[in-house]
Amino acid sequence: MDPSSLYELIERFHRTNQLPAFLVGIAVCLVVSLFVLRRLRVRIGGFTGLSEKIDRLERRIEGLSSENDLLQDELQ
């Protein structure tokens, strides 16, 4: 079988049976979409965790500030 006849056979199969290529395209799109969604969820989760850490640090700063004010009053 020469390469040109093999190429013609592949081309004929491709023209008549496009469903496998379509299914592969859908599968690739699904895998890429799931990967992107997972990455977004990780990043959004990271921001949520960061927000909670910032809130805790702000409360700690407020507590330390009030303690500092008390110590300043005692010194005066």
N, CA, C and O atoms as a Tripos MOL2 file, in Angstrom:
@<TRIPOS>MOLECULE
protein
  304   303    76     0     0
PROTEIN
NO_CHARGES

@<TRIPOS>ATOM
      1 N           0.8580   -1.1750    0.0000 N.3       1 MET1
      2 CA          0.0000    0.0000    0.0000 C.3       1 MET1
      3 C           0.9010    1.2340    0.0000 C.2       1 MET1
      4 O           1.7140    1.4080    0.9070 O.2       1 MET1
      5 N           0.7630    2.0620   -0.9820 N.am      2 ASP2
      6 CA          1.6010    3.2580   -1.0660 C.3       2 ASP2
      7 C           1.0290    4.3800   -0.1900 C.2       2 ASP2
      8 O          -0.1500    4.3500    0.1620 O.2       2 ASP2
      9 N           1.8490    5.3540    0.1570 N.am      3 PRO3
     10 CA          1.4090    6.4220    1.0580 C.3       3 PRO3
     11 C           0.2330    7.2320    0.5390 C.2       3 PRO3
     12 O          -0.5920    7.6870    1.3310 O.2       3 PRO3
     13 N           0.1350    7.4240   -0.7690 N.am      4 SER4
     14 CA         -0.9740    8.2370   -1.2880 C.3       4 SER4
     15 C          -2.3130    7.5250   -1.1010 C.2       4 SER4
     16 O          -3.3150    8.1650   -0.7810 O.2       4 SER4
     17 N          -2.3370    6.2100   -1.2980 N.am      5 SER5
     18 CA         -3.5920    5.4950   -1.0920 C.3       5 SER5
     19 C          -3.9520    5.4460    0.3900 C.2       5 SER5
     20 O          -5.1310    5.4820    0.7430 O.2       5 SER5
     21 N          -2.9450    5.3640    1.2600 N.am      6 LEU6
     22 CA         -3.2010    5.4070    2.7050 C.3       6 LEU6
     23 C          -3.7560    6.7630    3.0990 C.2       6 LEU6
     24 O          -4.6890    6.8500    3.8980 O.2       6 LEU6
     25 N          -3.1890    7.8140    2.5430 N.am      7 TYR7
     26 CA         -3.6720    9.1580    2.8190 C.3       7 TYR7
     27 C          -5.1170    9.3180    2.3460 C.2       7 TYR7
     28 O          -5.9380    9.9080    3.0480 O.2       7 TYR7
     29 N          -5.4270    8.7950    1.1610 N.am      8 GLU8
     30 CA         -6.7990    8.8670    0.6390 C.3       8 GLU8
     31 C          -7.7650    8.0970    1.5390 C.2       8 GLU8
     32 O          -8.8910    8.5380    1.7690 O.2       8 GLU8
     33 N          -7.3280    6.9590    2.0390 N.am      9 LEU9
     34 CA         -8.1600    6.1670    2.9380 C.3       9 LEU9
     35 C          -8.4440    6.9260    4.2290 C.2       9 LEU9
     36 O          -9.5710    6.9300    4.7230 O.2       9 LEU9
     37 N          -7.4170    7.5630    4.7660 N.am     10 ILE10
     38 CA         -7.5920    8.3550    5.9920 C.3      10 ILE10
     39 C          -8.5050    9.5410    5.7370 C.2      10 ILE10
     40 O          -9.3650    9.8470    6.5630 O.2      10 ILE10
     41 N          -8.3320   10.2070    4.6190 N.am     11 GLU11
     42 CA         -9.1820   11.3440    4.2760 C.3      11 GLU11
     43 C         -10.6370   10.9200    4.1030 C.2      11 GLU11
     44 O         -11.5400   11.6160    4.5670 O.2      11 GLU11
     45 N         -10.8710    9.8080    3.4550 N.am     12 ARG12
     46 CA        -12.2300    9.3160    3.2610 C.3      12 ARG12
     47 C         -12.8670    8.9710    4.6110 C.2      12 ARG12
     48 O         -14.0340    9.2820    4.8520 O.2      12 ARG12
     49 N         -12.0970    8.3300    5.4800 N.am     13 PHE13
     50 CA        -12.6030    7.9960    6.8140 C.3      13 PHE13
     51 C         -12.9340    9.2690    7.5920 C.2      13 PHE13
     52 O         -13.9590    9.3470    8.2700 O.2      13 PHE13
     53 N         -12.0660   10.2510    7.4870 N.am     14 HIS14
     54 CA        -12.2740   11.5110    8.2050 C.3      14 HIS14
     55 C         -13.5280   12.2310    7.7130 C.2      14 HIS14
     56 O         -14.2870   12.7710    8.5170 O.2      14 HIS14
     57 N         -13.7440   12.2410    6.4240 N.am     15 ARG15
     58 CA        -14.9250   12.9080    5.8740 C.3      15 ARG15
     59 C         -16.2150   12.1970    6.2640 C.2      15 ARG15
     60 O         -17.2260   12.8540    6.5140 O.2      15 ARG15
     61 N         -16.2000   10.8980    6.3200 N.am     16 THR16
     62 CA        -17.4310   10.1510    6.5850 C.3      16 THR16
     63 C         -17.6740    9.9190    8.0700 C.2      16 THR16
     64 O         -18.8190    9.7180    8.4750 O.2      16 THR16
     65 N         -16.6330    9.9420    8.8880 N.am     17 ASN17
     66 CA        -16.7680    9.6400   10.3200 C.3      17 ASN17
     67 C         -16.1830   10.7700   11.1610 C.2      17 ASN17
     68 O         -15.0880   10.6320   11.7060 O.2      17 ASN17
     69 N         -16.8910   11.8670   11.2700 N.am     18 GLN18
     70 CA        -16.3900   12.9970   12.0340 C.3      18 GLN18
     71 C         -16.8000   12.9380   13.4940 C.2      18 GLN18
     72 O         -16.3440   13.7570   14.2910 O.2      18 GLN18
     73 N         -17.6350   12.0050   13.8590 N.am     19 LEU19
     74 CA        -18.0740   11.8900   15.2420 C.3      19 LEU19
     75 C         -16.9150   11.6440   16.2130 C.2      19 LEU19
     76 O         -16.8850   12.2810   17.2660 O.2      19 LEU19
     77 N         -15.9550   10.7490   15.9160 N.am     20 PRO20
     78 CA        -14.8460   10.5720   16.8710 C.3      20 PRO20
     79 C         -14.0600   11.8590   17.1210 C.2      20 PRO20
     80 O         -13.6900   12.1530   18.2570 O.2      20 PRO20
     81 N         -13.8080   12.6220   16.0610 N.am     21 ALA21
     82 CA        -13.0780   13.8830   16.2360 C.3      21 ALA21
     83 C         -13.8980   14.8570   17.0760 C.2      21 ALA21
     84 O         -13.3530   15.5750   17.9140 O.2      21 ALA21
     85 N         -15.1940   14.8780   16.8490 N.am     22 PHE22
     86 CA        -16.0810   15.7400   17.6210 C.3      22 PHE22
     87 C         -16.0650   15.3510   19.0970 C.2      22 PHE22
     88 O         -15.9900   16.2160   19.9700 O.2      22 PHE22
     89 N         -16.1360   14.0500   19.3730 N.am     23 LEU23
     90 CA        -16.1170   13.5730   20.7620 C.3      23 LEU23
     91 C         -14.7810   13.8620   21.4400 C.2      23 LEU23
     92 O         -14.7420   14.2160   22.6180 O.2      23 LEU23
     93 N         -13.7030   13.7120   20.7040 N.am     24 VAL24
     94 CA        -12.3900   14.0430   21.2640 C.3      24 VAL24
     95 C         -12.3220   15.5310   21.5750 C.2      24 VAL24
     96 O         -11.7870   15.9160   22.6150 O.2      24 VAL24
     97 N         -12.8460   16.3650   20.7040 N.am     25 GLY25
     98 CA        -12.8630   17.8150   20.9490 C.3      25 GLY25
     99 C         -13.6590   18.1590   22.1890 C.2      25 GLY25
    100 O         -13.2350   18.9940   22.9880 O.2      25 GLY25
    101 N         -14.8090   17.5240   22.3610 N.am     26 ILE26
    102 CA        -15.6170   17.7710   23.5590 C.3      26 ILE26
    103 C         -14.8820   17.3070   24.8150 C.2      26 ILE26
    104 O         -14.8890   17.9990   25.8340 O.2      26 ILE26
    105 N         -14.2510   16.1390   24.7420 N.am     27 ALA27
    106 CA        -13.5240   15.6230   25.9000 C.3      27 ALA27
    107 C         -12.3800   16.5560   26.2790 C.2      27 ALA27
    108 O         -12.1590   16.8090   27.4630 O.2      27 ALA27
    109 N         -11.6540   17.0660   25.2980 N.am     28 VAL28
    110 CA        -10.5440   17.9940   25.5760 C.3      28 VAL28
    111 C         -11.0810   19.2740   26.2100 C.2      28 VAL28
    112 O         -10.4930   19.7900   27.1600 O.2      28 VAL28
    113 N         -12.1910   19.7860   25.6920 N.am     29 CYS29
    114 CA        -12.7850   21.0030   26.2560 C.3      29 CYS29
    115 C         -13.2150   20.7760   27.7060 C.2      29 CYS29
    116 O         -13.0230   21.6510   28.5510 O.2      29 CYS29
    117 N         -13.7880   19.6250   27.9980 N.am     30 LEU30
    118 CA        -14.2040   19.3250   29.3720 C.3      30 LEU30
    119 C         -13.0130   19.2470   30.3150 C.2      30 LEU30
    120 O         -13.0530   19.7850   31.4210 O.2      30 LEU30
    121 N         -11.9640   18.5820   29.8790 N.am     31 VAL31
    122 CA        -10.7730   18.4530   30.7320 C.3      31 VAL31
    123 C         -10.1590   19.8240   30.9970 C.2      31 VAL31
    124 O          -9.7980   20.1340   32.1320 O.2      31 VAL31
    125 N         -10.0400   20.6370   29.9630 N.am     32 VAL32
    126 CA         -9.4730   21.9810   30.1360 C.3      32 VAL32
    127 C         -10.3750   22.8220   31.0420 C.2      32 VAL32
    128 O          -9.8770   23.5550   31.8970 O.2      32 VAL32
    129 N         -11.6880   22.7250   30.8640 N.am     33 SER33
    130 CA        -12.6160   23.4870   31.7060 C.3      33 SER33
    131 C         -12.5180   23.0780   33.1630 C.2      33 SER33
    132 O         -12.5070   23.9350   34.0470 O.2      33 SER33
    133 N         -12.4470   21.7810   33.4260 N.am     34 LEU34
    134 CA        -12.3060   21.3150   34.8080 C.3      34 LEU34
    135 C         -11.0080   21.7940   35.4280 C.2      34 LEU34
    136 O         -10.9810   22.1820   36.5960 O.2      34 LEU34
    137 N          -9.9250   21.7710   34.6500 N.am     35 PHE35
    138 CA         -8.6440   22.2560   35.1580 C.3      35 PHE35
    139 C          -8.7200   23.7380   35.5020 C.2      35 PHE35
    140 O          -8.2380   24.1590   36.5540 O.2      35 PHE35
    141 N          -9.3270   24.5330   34.6150 N.am     36 VAL36
    142 CA         -9.4470   25.9720   34.8550 C.3      36 VAL36
    143 C         -10.3220   26.2380   36.0800 C.2      36 VAL36
    144 O          -9.9810   27.0780   36.9130 O.2      36 VAL36
    145 N         -11.4420   25.5300   36.1940 N.am     37 LEU37
    146 CA        -12.3150   25.7120   37.3600 C.3      37 LEU37
    147 C         -11.6000   25.3520   38.6610 C.2      37 LEU37
    148 O         -11.7640   26.0330   39.6730 O.2      37 LEU37
    149 N         -10.8130   24.2870   38.6320 N.am     38 ARG38
    150 CA        -10.0610   23.8990   39.8320 C.3      38 ARG38
    151 C          -9.0660   24.9820   40.2190 C.2      38 ARG38
    152 O          -8.9310   25.3180   41.3960 O.2      38 ARG38
    153 N          -8.3640   25.5300   39.2220 N.am     39 ARG39
    154 CA         -7.3860   26.5900   39.5050 C.3      39 ARG39
    155 C          -8.0760   27.8320   40.0620 C.2      39 ARG39
    156 O          -7.5730   28.4640   40.9910 O.2      39 ARG39
    157 N          -9.2490   28.1830   39.4830 N.am     40 LEU40
    158 CA         -9.9830   29.3460   39.9780 C.3      40 LEU40
    159 C         -10.4570   29.1160   41.4040 C.2      40 LEU40
    160 O         -10.3920   30.0240   42.2330 O.2      40 LEU40
    161 N         -10.9340   27.9080   41.6990 N.am     41 ARG41
    162 CA        -11.4020   27.6070   43.0480 C.3      41 ARG41
    163 C         -10.2570   27.7040   44.0490 C.2      41 ARG41
    164 O         -10.4450   28.1900   45.1640 O.2      41 ARG41
    165 N          -9.0710   27.2440   43.6560 N.am     42 VAL42
    166 CA         -7.9050   27.3390   44.5410 C.3      42 VAL42
    167 C          -7.5560   28.7950   44.7890 C.2      42 VAL42
    168 O          -7.2770   29.1870   45.9220 O.2      42 VAL42
    169 N          -7.5720   29.6060   43.7230 N.am     43 ARG43
    170 CA         -7.2290   31.0250   43.8870 C.3      43 ARG43
    171 C          -8.2740   31.7590   44.6990 C.2      43 ARG43
    172 O          -7.9240   32.5730   45.5550 O.2      43 ARG43
    173 N          -9.5530   31.4940   44.4540 N.am     44 ILE44
    174 CA        -10.6060   32.1470   45.2250 C.3      44 ILE44
    175 C         -10.5280   31.7110   46.6730 C.2      44 ILE44
    176 O         -10.6950   32.5270   47.5790 O.2      44 ILE44
    177 N         -10.2740   30.4190   46.9010 N.am     45 GLY45
    178 CA        -10.1130   29.9220   48.2630 C.3      45 GLY45
    179 C          -8.9340   30.5730   48.9550 C.2      45 GLY45
    180 O          -8.9810   30.8480   50.1540 O.2      45 GLY45
    181 N          -7.8700   30.8200   48.1950 N.am     46 GLY46
    182 CA         -6.7080   31.5000   48.7630 C.3      46 GLY46
    183 C          -7.0370   32.9120   49.1820 C.2      46 GLY46
    184 O          -6.5700   33.3730   50.2240 O.2      46 GLY46
    185 N          -7.8430   33.6160   48.3810 N.am     47 PHE47
    186 CA         -8.2480   34.9730   48.7380 C.3      47 PHE47
    187 C          -9.1590   34.9750   49.9600 C.2      47 PHE47
    188 O          -9.0750   35.8740   50.7970 O.2      47 PHE47
    189 N         -10.0260   33.9730   50.0650 N.am     48 THR48
    190 CA        -10.9040   33.8820   51.2250 C.3      48 THR48
    191 C         -10.0790   33.6580   52.4760 C.2      48 THR48
    192 O         -10.3230   34.2930   53.5020 O.2      48 THR48
    193 N          -9.1120   32.7700   52.4060 N.am     49 GLY49
    194 CA         -8.2270   32.5360   53.5440 C.3      49 GLY49
    195 C          -7.4360   33.7780   53.8930 C.2      49 GLY49
    196 O          -7.2190   34.0660   55.0700 O.2      49 GLY49
    197 N          -7.0040   34.5150   52.8890 N.am     50 LEU50
    198 CA         -6.2550   35.7470   53.1010 C.3      50 LEU50
    199 C          -7.1190   36.7840   53.7910 C.2      50 LEU50
    200 O          -6.6480   37.4910   54.6820 O.2      50 LEU50
    201 N          -8.3720   36.8830   53.3910 N.am     51 SER51
    202 CA         -9.2940   37.8290   54.0120 C.3      51 SER51
    203 C          -9.4950   37.5050   55.4930 C.2      51 SER51
    204 O          -9.5170   38.4050   56.3320 O.2      51 SER51
    205 N          -9.6410   36.2160   55.8080 N.am     52 GLU52
    206 CA         -9.7940   35.8200   57.2090 C.3      52 GLU52
    207 C          -8.5410   36.1490   58.0110 C.2      52 GLU52
    208 O          -8.6400   36.5930   59.1550 O.2      52 GLU52
    209 N          -7.3780   35.9400   57.4310 N.am     53 LYS53
    210 CA         -6.1180   36.2650   58.1220 C.3      53 LYS53
    211 C          -6.0130   37.7650   58.3720 C.2      53 LYS53
    212 O          -5.5650   38.1870   59.4380 O.2      53 LYS53
    213 N          -6.4220   38.5720   57.3970 N.am     54 ILE54
    214 CA         -6.3780   40.0250   57.5540 C.3      54 ILE54
    215 C          -7.3070   40.4590   58.6810 C.2      54 ILE54
    216 O          -6.9510   41.3200   59.4860 O.2      54 ILE54
    217 N          -8.5050   39.8640   58.7400 N.am     55 ASP55
    218 CA         -9.4460   40.1970   59.8210 C.3      55 ASP55
    219 C          -8.8640   39.8600   61.1820 C.2      55 ASP55
    220 O          -8.9740   40.6500   62.1200 O.2      55 ASP55
    221 N          -8.2420   38.6850   61.2970 N.am     56 ARG56
    222 CA         -7.6190   38.2950   62.5780 C.3      56 ARG56
    223 C          -6.5060   39.2540   62.9570 C.2      56 ARG56
    224 O          -6.3930   39.6410   64.1200 O.2      56 ARG56
    225 N          -5.6860   39.6430   61.9970 N.am     57 LEU57
    226 CA         -4.5860   40.5690   62.2810 C.3      57 LEU57
    227 C          -5.1050   41.9470   62.6700 C.2      57 LEU57
    228 O          -4.5320   42.5990   63.5430 O.2      57 LEU57
    229 N          -6.1870   42.4010   62.0290 N.am     58 GLU58
    230 CA         -6.7610   43.6990   62.3980 C.3      58 GLU58
    231 C          -7.2960   43.6760   63.8250 C.2      58 GLU58
    232 O          -7.1260   44.6410   64.5690 O.2      58 GLU58
    233 N          -7.9440   42.5740   64.2090 N.am     59 ARG59
    234 CA         -8.4280   42.4560   65.5940 C.3      59 ARG59
    235 C          -7.2630   42.4330   66.5730 C.2      59 ARG59
    236 O          -7.3370   43.0280   67.6480 O.2      59 ARG59
    237 N          -6.1920   41.7470   66.2010 N.am     60 ARG60
    238 CA         -5.0070   41.6990   67.0810 C.3      60 ARG60
    239 C          -4.3740   43.0780   67.2120 C.2      60 ARG60
    240 O          -3.9460   43.4700   68.2970 O.2      60 ARG60
    241 N          -4.3150   43.8190   66.0960 N.am     61 ILE61
    242 CA         -3.7590   45.1740   66.1340 C.3      61 ILE61
    243 C          -4.5980   46.0670   67.0380 C.2      61 ILE61
    244 O          -4.0580   46.8560   67.8140 O.2      61 ILE61
    245 N          -5.9400   45.9410   66.9340 N.am     62 GLU62
    246 CA         -6.8180   46.7370   67.8050 C.3      62 GLU62
    247 C          -6.5800   46.4040   69.2740 C.2      62 GLU62
    248 O          -6.5310   47.2940   70.1220 O.2      62 GLU62
    249 N          -6.4310   45.1080   69.5660 N.am     63 GLY63
    250 CA         -6.1650   44.7010   70.9490 C.3      63 GLY63
    251 C          -4.8320   45.2450   71.4460 C.2      63 GLY63
    252 O          -4.7420   45.7420   72.5680 O.2      63 GLY63
    253 N          -3.8030   45.1530   70.6220 N.am     64 LEU64
    254 CA         -2.4910   45.6570   71.0130 C.3      64 LEU64
    255 C          -2.4960   47.1810   71.1300 C.2      64 LEU64
    256 O          -1.8030   47.7430   71.9780 O.2      64 LEU64
    257 N          -3.2700   47.8410   70.2840 N.am     65 SER65
    258 CA         -3.3520   49.2940   70.3570 C.3      65 SER65
    259 C          -4.0060   49.7380   71.6630 C.2      65 SER65
    260 O          -3.5450   50.6770   72.3120 O.2      65 SER65
    261 N          -5.0950   49.0450   72.0430 N.am     66 SER66
    262 CA         -5.7400   49.4140   73.3150 C.3      66 SER66
    263 C          -4.8220   49.0990   74.4870 C.2      66 SER66
    264 O          -4.7920   49.8500   75.4620 O.2      66 SER66
    265 N          -4.0740   48.0030   74.4110 N.am     67 GLU67
    266 CA         -3.1070   47.6810   75.4800 C.3      67 GLU67
    267 C          -2.0100   48.7290   75.5250 C.2      67 GLU67
    268 O          -1.5570   49.1030   76.6060 O.2      67 GLU67
    269 N          -1.5790   49.2050   74.3740 N.am     68 ASN68
    270 CA         -0.5660   50.2540   74.3080 C.3      68 ASN68
    271 C          -1.0840   51.5410   74.9410 C.2      68 ASN68
    272 O          -0.3500   52.2140   75.6640 O.2      68 ASN68
    273 N          -2.3370   51.8860   74.6770 N.am     69 ASP69
    274 CA         -2.9230   53.0780   75.2670 C.3      69 ASP69
    275 C          -2.9520   52.9830   76.7970 C.2      69 ASP69
    276 O          -2.6520   53.9540   77.4910 O.2      69 ASP69
    277 N          -3.3190   51.7930   77.3160 N.am     70 LEU70
    278 CA         -3.3310   51.5900   78.7660 C.3      70 LEU70
    279 C          -1.9450   51.7460   79.3650 C.2      70 LEU70
    280 O          -1.7810   52.3720   80.4120 O.2      70 LEU70
    281 N          -0.9510   51.1770   78.7030 N.am     71 LEU71
    282 CA          0.4260   51.2900   79.1990 C.3      71 LEU71
    283 C           0.9230   52.7390   79.1380 C.2      71 LEU71
    284 O           1.6520   53.1880   80.0230 O.2      71 LEU71
    285 N           0.5270   53.4610   78.0920 N.am     72 GLN72
    286 CA          0.9230   54.8770   77.9830 C.3      72 GLN72
    287 C           0.2970   55.6900   79.1120 C.2      72 GLN72
    288 O           0.9410   56.5770   79.6720 O.2      72 GLN72
    289 N          -0.9720   55.3850   79.4500 N.am     73 ASP73
    290 CA         -1.6420   56.0850   80.5590 C.3      73 ASP73
    291 C          -0.9460   55.7920   81.8760 C.2      73 ASP73
    292 O          -0.7820   56.6940   82.6980 O.2      73 ASP73
    293 N          -0.5300   54.5400   82.0970 N.am     74 GLU74
    294 CA          0.1480   54.1900   83.3330 C.3      74 GLU74
    295 C           1.5140   54.9000   83.4370 C.2      74 GLU74
    296 O           1.9320   55.3020   84.5230 O.2      74 GLU74
    297 N           2.1820   55.0430   82.3160 N.am     75 LEU75
    298 CA          3.4720   55.7240   82.3450 C.3      75 LEU75
    299 C           3.3330   57.1960   82.6640 C.2      75 LEU75
    300 O           4.2140   57.7740   83.3000 O.2      75 LEU75
    301 N           2.2480   57.8120   82.2390 N.am     76 GLN76
    302 CA          2.0990   59.2430   82.5010 C.3      76 GLN76
    303 C           1.5900   59.4240   83.9010 C.2      76 GLN76
    304 O           1.3880   60.5550   84.3430 O.2      76 GLN76
@<TRIPOS>BOND
     1     1     2 1
     2     2     3 1
     3     3     4 2
     4     3     5 am
     5     5     6 1
     6     6     7 1
     7     7     8 2
     8     7     9 am
     9     9    10 1
    10    10    11 1
    11    11    12 2
    12    11    13 am
    13    13    14 1
    14    14    15 1
    15    15    16 2
    16    15    17 am
    17    17    18 1
    18    18    19 1
    19    19    20 2
    20    19    21 am
    21    21    22 1
    22    22    23 1
    23    23    24 2
    24    23    25 am
    25    25    26 1
    26    26    27 1
    27    27    28 2
    28    27    29 am
    29    29    30 1
    30    30    31 1
    31    31    32 2
    32    31    33 am
    33    33    34 1
    34    34    35 1
    35    35    36 2
    36    35    37 am
    37    37    38 1
    38    38    39 1
    39    39    40 2
    40    39    41 am
    41    41    42 1
    42    42    43 1
    43    43    44 2
    44    43    45 am
    45    45    46 1
    46    46    47 1
    47    47    48 2
    48    47    49 am
    49    49    50 1
    50    50    51 1
    51    51    52 2
    52    51    53 am
    53    53    54 1
    54    54    55 1
    55    55    56 2
    56    55    57 am
    57    57    58 1
    58    58    59 1
    59    59    60 2
    60    59    61 am
    61    61    62 1
    62    62    63 1
    63    63    64 2
    64    63    65 am
    65    65    66 1
    66    66    67 1
    67    67    68 2
    68    67    69 am
    69    69    70 1
    70    70    71 1
    71    71    72 2
    72    71    73 am
    73    73    74 1
    74    74    75 1
    75    75    76 2
    76    75    77 am
    77    77    78 1
    78    78    79 1
    79    79    80 2
    80    79    81 am
    81    81    82 1
    82    82    83 1
    83    83    84 2
    84    83    85 am
    85    85    86 1
    86    86    87 1
    87    87    88 2
    88    87    89 am
    89    89    90 1
    90    90    91 1
    91    91    92 2
    92    91    93 am
    93    93    94 1
    94    94    95 1
    95    95    96 2
    96    95    97 am
    97    97    98 1
    98    98    99 1
    99    99   100 2
   100    99   101 am
   101   101   102 1
   102   102   103 1
   103   103   104 2
   104   103   105 am
   105   105   106 1
   106   106   107 1
   107   107   108 2
   108   107   109 am
   109   109   110 1
   110   110   111 1
   111   111   112 2
   112   111   113 am
   113   113   114 1
   114   114   115 1
   115   115   116 2
   116   115   117 am
   117   117   118 1
   118   118   119 1
   119   119   120 2
   120   119   121 am
   121   121   122 1
   122   122   123 1
   123   123   124 2
   124   123   125 am
   125   125   126 1
   126   126   127 1
   127   127   128 2
   128   127   129 am
   129   129   130 1
   130   130   131 1
   131   131   132 2
   132   131   133 am
   133   133   134 1
   134   134   135 1
   135   135   136 2
   136   135   137 am
   137   137   138 1
   138   138   139 1
   139   139   140 2
   140   139   141 am
   141   141   142 1
   142   142   143 1
   143   143   144 2
   144   143   145 am
   145   145   146 1
   146   146   147 1
   147   147   148 2
   148   147   149 am
   149   149   150 1
   150   150   151 1
   151   151   152 2
   152   151   153 am
   153   153   154 1
   154   154   155 1
   155   155   156 2
   156   155   157 am
   157   157   158 1
   158   158   159 1
   159   159   160 2
   160   159   161 am
   161   161   162 1
   162   162   163 1
   163   163   164 2
   164   163   165 am
   165   165   166 1
   166   166   167 1
   167   167   168 2
   168   167   169 am
   169   169   170 1
   170   170   171 1
   171   171   172 2
   172   171   173 am
   173   173   174 1
   174   174   175 1
   175   175   176 2
   176   175   177 am
   177   177   178 1
   178   178   179 1
   179   179   180 2
   180   179   181 am
   181   181   182 1
   182   182   183 1
   183   183   184 2
   184   183   185 am
   185   185   186 1
   186   186   187 1
   187   187   188 2
   188   187   189 am
   189   189   190 1
   190   190   191 1
   191   191   192 2
   192   191   193 am
   193   193   194 1
   194   194   195 1
   195   195   196 2
   196   195   197 am
   197   197   198 1
   198   198   199 1
   199   199   200 2
   200   199   201 am
   201   201   202 1
   202   202   203 1
   203   203   204 2
   204   203   205 am
   205   205   206 1
   206   206   207 1
   207   207   208 2
   208   207   209 am
   209   209   210 1
   210   210   211 1
   211   211   212 2
   212   211   213 am
   213   213   214 1
   214   214   215 1
   215   215   216 2
   216   215   217 am
   217   217   218 1
   218   218   219 1
   219   219   220 2
   220   219   221 am
   221   221   222 1
   222   222   223 1
   223   223   224 2
   224   223   225 am
   225   225   226 1
   226   226   227 1
   227   227   228 2
   228   227   229 am
   229   229   230 1
   230   230   231 1
   231   231   232 2
   232   231   233 am
   233   233   234 1
   234   234   235 1
   235   235   236 2
   236   235   237 am
   237   237   238 1
   238   238   239 1
   239   239   240 2
   240   239   241 am
   241   241   242 1
   242   242   243 1
   243   243   244 2
   244   243   245 am
   245   245   246 1
   246   246   247 1
   247   247   248 2
   248   247   249 am
   249   249   250 1
   250   250   251 1
   251   251   252 2
   252   251   253 am
   253   253   254 1
   254   254   255 1
   255   255   256 2
   256   255   257 am
   257   257   258 1
   258   258   259 1
   259   259   260 2
   260   259   261 am
   261   261   262 1
   262   262   263 1
   263   263   264 2
   264   263   265 am
   265   265   266 1
   266   266   267 1
   267   267   268 2
   268   267   269 am
   269   269   270 1
   270   270   271 1
   271   271   272 2
   272   271   273 am
   273   273   274 1
   274   274   275 1
   275   275   276 2
   276   275   277 am
   277   277   278 1
   278   278   279 1
   279   279   280 2
   280   279   281 am
   281   281   282 1
   282   282   283 1
   283   283   284 2
   284   283   285 am
   285   285   286 1
   286   286   287 1
   287   287   288 2
   288   287   289 am
   289   289   290 1
   290   290   291 1
   291   291   292 2
   292   291   293 am
   293   293   294 1
   294   294   295 1
   295   295   296 2
   296   295   297 am
   297   297   298 1
   298   298   299 1
   299   299   300 2
   300   299   301 am
   301   301   302 1
   302   302   303 1
   303   303   304 2
@<TRIPOS>SUBSTRUCTURE
     1 MET1         2 RESIDUE 1 A MET
     2 ASP2         6 RESIDUE 1 A ASP
     3 PRO3        10 RESIDUE 1 A PRO
     4 SER4        14 RESIDUE 1 A SER
     5 SER5        18 RESIDUE 1 A SER
     6 LEU6        22 RESIDUE 1 A LEU
     7 TYR7        26 RESIDUE 1 A TYR
     8 GLU8        30 RESIDUE 1 A GLU
     9 LEU9        34 RESIDUE 1 A LEU
    10 ILE10       38 RESIDUE 1 A ILE
    11 GLU11       42 RESIDUE 1 A GLU
    12 ARG12       46 RESIDUE 1 A ARG
    13 PHE13       50 RESIDUE 1 A PHE
    14 HIS14       54 RESIDUE 1 A HIS
    15 ARG15       58 RESIDUE 1 A ARG
    16 THR16       62 RESIDUE 1 A THR
    17 ASN17       66 RESIDUE 1 A ASN
    18 GLN18       70 RESIDUE 1 A GLN
    19 LEU19       74 RESIDUE 1 A LEU
    20 PRO20       78 RESIDUE 1 A PRO
    21 ALA21       82 RESIDUE 1 A ALA
    22 PHE22       86 RESIDUE 1 A PHE
    23 LEU23       90 RESIDUE 1 A LEU
    24 VAL24       94 RESIDUE 1 A VAL
    25 GLY25       98 RESIDUE 1 A GLY
    26 ILE26      102 RESIDUE 1 A ILE
    27 ALA27      106 RESIDUE 1 A ALA
    28 VAL28      110 RESIDUE 1 A VAL
    29 CYS29      114 RESIDUE 1 A CYS
    30 LEU30      118 RESIDUE 1 A LEU
    31 VAL31      122 RESIDUE 1 A VAL
    32 VAL32      126 RESIDUE 1 A VAL
    33 SER33      130 RESIDUE 1 A SER
    34 LEU34      134 RESIDUE 1 A LEU
    35 PHE35      138 RESIDUE 1 A PHE
    36 VAL36      142 RESIDUE 1 A VAL
    37 LEU37      146 RESIDUE 1 A LEU
    38 ARG38      150 RESIDUE 1 A ARG
    39 ARG39      154 RESIDUE 1 A ARG
    40 LEU40      158 RESIDUE 1 A LEU
    41 ARG41      162 RESIDUE 1 A ARG
    42 VAL42      166 RESIDUE 1 A VAL
    43 ARG43      170 RESIDUE 1 A ARG
    44 ILE44      174 RESIDUE 1 A ILE
    45 GLY45      178 RESIDUE 1 A GLY
    46 GLY46      182 RESIDUE 1 A GLY
    47 PHE47      186 RESIDUE 1 A PHE
    48 THR48      190 RESIDUE 1 A THR
    49 GLY49      194 RESIDUE 1 A GLY
    50 LEU50      198 RESIDUE 1 A LEU
    51 SER51      202 RESIDUE 1 A SER
    52 GLU52      206 RESIDUE 1 A GLU
    53 LYS53      210 RESIDUE 1 A LYS
    54 ILE54      214 RESIDUE 1 A ILE
    55 ASP55      218 RESIDUE 1 A ASP
    56 ARG56      222 RESIDUE 1 A ARG
    57 LEU57      226 RESIDUE 1 A LEU
    58 GLU58      230 RESIDUE 1 A GLU
    59 ARG59      234 RESIDUE 1 A ARG
    60 ARG60      238 RESIDUE 1 A ARG
    61 ILE61      242 RESIDUE 1 A ILE
    62 GLU62      246 RESIDUE 1 A GLU
    63 GLY63      250 RESIDUE 1 A GLY
    64 LEU64      254 RESIDUE 1 A LEU
    65 SER65      258 RESIDUE 1 A SER
    66 SER66      262 RESIDUE 1 A SER
    67 GLU67      266 RESIDUE 1 A GLU
    68 ASN68      270 RESIDUE 1 A ASN
    69 ASP69      274 RESIDUE 1 A ASP
    70 LEU70      278 RESIDUE 1 A LEU
    71 LEU71      282 RESIDUE 1 A LEU
    72 GLN72      286 RESIDUE 1 A GLN
    73 ASP73      290 RESIDUE 1 A ASP
    74 GLU74      294 RESIDUE 1 A GLU
    75 LEU75      298 RESIDUE 1 A LEU
    76 GLN76      302 RESIDUE 1 A GLN
